[in-house]
């Protein structure tokens, strides 16, 4: 991964889904794996959100 891509991901404030694709035997691309990149403080932020009263719009 190019250094600028890693740097950009380090500035993301919310979880970012990433996925890897591989060409299947039929020639189409298929998702091979996926996951999330989250900020270092995400566990604390998600716990605070879960403990807060929910509001509706």
Backbone bond lengths (Angstrom), bond angles and torsions (degrees), N, CA, C in turn:
res aa  C-N    CA-C-N  psi(-1)  N-CA   C-N-CA  omega(-1)  CA-C   N-CA-C  phi
1 X - - - 1.453 - - 1.533 108.09 -
2 X 1.326 117.93 132.70 1.463 120.82 179.57 1.533 111.46 -61.57
3 X 1.349 118.25 144.77 1.468 121.29 -178.79 1.525 113.83 -54.27
4 X 1.348 117.45 -36.19 1.462 119.14 -179.18 1.525 111.27 -65.74
5 X 1.331 118.13 -30.72 1.467 121.15 177.63 1.513 110.42 -68.39
6 X 1.322 116.98 -41.78 1.464 120.44 177.87 1.507 109.76 -64.73
7 X 1.309 117.52 -42.34 1.459 121.51 178.83 1.525 110.55 -61.32
8 X 1.322 117.82 -42.86 1.468 121.16 179.39 1.516 110.59 -63.68
9 X 1.326 117.63 -40.78 1.463 120.04 179.28 1.523 111.38 -65.67
10 X 1.326 118.12 -30.69 1.463 120.50 179.35 1.518 111.55 -69.84
11 X 1.320 118.39 -15.81 1.468 122.79 -179.93 1.522 112.97 -96.21
12 X 1.316 118.15 -2.34 1.463 122.27 -177.85 1.528 109.31 -71.82
13 X 1.334 116.49 134.73 1.460 121.40 -176.71 1.522 113.59 -96.60
14 X 1.308 117.46 -12.08 1.459 121.60 -178.70 1.527 108.97 -129.47
15 X 1.330 118.24 162.49 1.465 119.31 178.03 1.529 111.27 -57.36
16 X 1.318 115.29 142.99 1.451 121.85 179.49 1.525 108.58 -124.90
17 X 1.328 116.15 123.99 1.454 119.66 178.82 1.519 109.32 -80.81
18 X 1.326 116.01 135.13 1.456 122.04 175.96 1.522 108.00 -125.35
19 X 1.320 116.53 151.57 1.459 120.43 -179.38 1.518 109.35 -145.86
20 X 1.312 114.89 151.57 1.469 122.12 175.09 1.519 107.51 -115.34
21 X 1.310 115.73 138.87 1.463 121.46 -178.53 1.521 109.90 -119.53
22 X 1.309 115.58 148.58 1.470 121.74 177.11 1.526 107.86 -133.39
23 X 1.302 115.59 148.49 1.460 120.02 178.33 1.525 108.63 -75.65
24 X 1.325 115.72 126.63 1.453 121.45 178.87 1.522 111.70 -79.87
25 X 1.319 116.25 174.46 1.464 119.97 -178.29 1.528 111.94 -65.84
26 X 1.346 116.66 -21.35 1.465 120.00 177.96 1.528 112.57 -86.87
27 X 1.357 116.85 0.34 1.460 120.88 178.70 1.511 114.12 92.96
28 X 1.326 117.75 -12.04 1.463 121.27 177.65 1.523 109.84 -85.87
29 X 1.329 115.26 153.84 1.456 119.30 177.82 1.521 109.44 -83.61
30 X 1.330 115.29 140.87 1.452 122.30 178.91 1.522 108.46 -128.23
31 X 1.337 116.53 146.25 1.451 120.04 176.94 1.523 109.25 -67.81
32 X 1.332 116.58 124.63 1.459 121.22 -178.84 1.523 111.57 -97.40
33 X 1.324 116.93 -32.47 1.462 121.60 177.54 1.516 108.52 -163.28
34 X 1.331 115.65 160.67 1.462 120.13 176.78 1.523 109.06 -153.88
35 X 1.298 115.16 163.75 1.462 120.84 179.21 1.512 109.76 -174.37
36 X 1.315 116.31 -175.34 1.454 122.03 -179.59 1.517 110.39 -122.71
37 X 1.318 115.64 142.00 1.459 122.59 168.71 1.523 104.72 -103.81
38 X 1.330 116.73 126.09 1.462 120.61 -177.30 1.524 109.97 -123.99
39 X 1.342 117.12 151.65 1.461 120.16 176.35 1.535 110.27 -62.79
40 X 1.331 116.09 155.91 1.467 120.72 -178.86 1.522 112.73 -57.65
41 X 1.331 117.49 -33.62 1.465 120.05 -176.88 1.529 112.91 -90.90
42 X 1.317 117.37 10.91 1.463 119.92 -175.38 1.527 113.97 -60.69
43 X 1.333 120.53 -41.40 1.476 118.64 179.55 1.530 112.55 -57.75
44 X 1.325 117.35 -43.28 1.471 120.46 179.37 1.524 110.98 -66.43
45 X 1.330 116.90 -42.37 1.468 120.32 179.67 1.518 111.79 -64.37
46 X 1.328 117.23 -40.50 1.468 119.53 -178.97 1.522 110.66 -69.84
47 X 1.341 118.69 -36.46 1.459 120.98 176.38 1.527 110.90 -65.06
48 X 1.327 117.15 -41.71 1.464 120.62 177.94 1.526 110.74 -62.97
49 X 1.320 116.75 -41.13 1.457 120.31 178.38 1.530 110.45 -64.40
50 X 1.315 116.77 -43.65 1.462 120.64 -179.30 1.529 111.75 -63.54
51 X 1.314 117.33 -30.95 1.461 120.93 -178.79 1.532 112.47 -83.90
52 X 1.324 118.26 -14.09 1.464 121.30 -177.57 1.528 110.90 -83.63
53 X 1.348 115.92 151.99 1.469 118.19 176.46 1.531 110.37 -66.20
54 X 1.288 116.63 138.52 1.466 120.87 179.65 1.512 109.67 -78.56
55 X 1.309 116.26 143.15 1.462 121.63 177.14 1.514 108.39 -119.39
56 X 1.318 114.92 155.46 1.464 120.03 176.63 1.509 109.07 -114.66
57 X 1.306 115.28 157.70 1.469 120.20 -179.85 1.517 108.26 -101.03
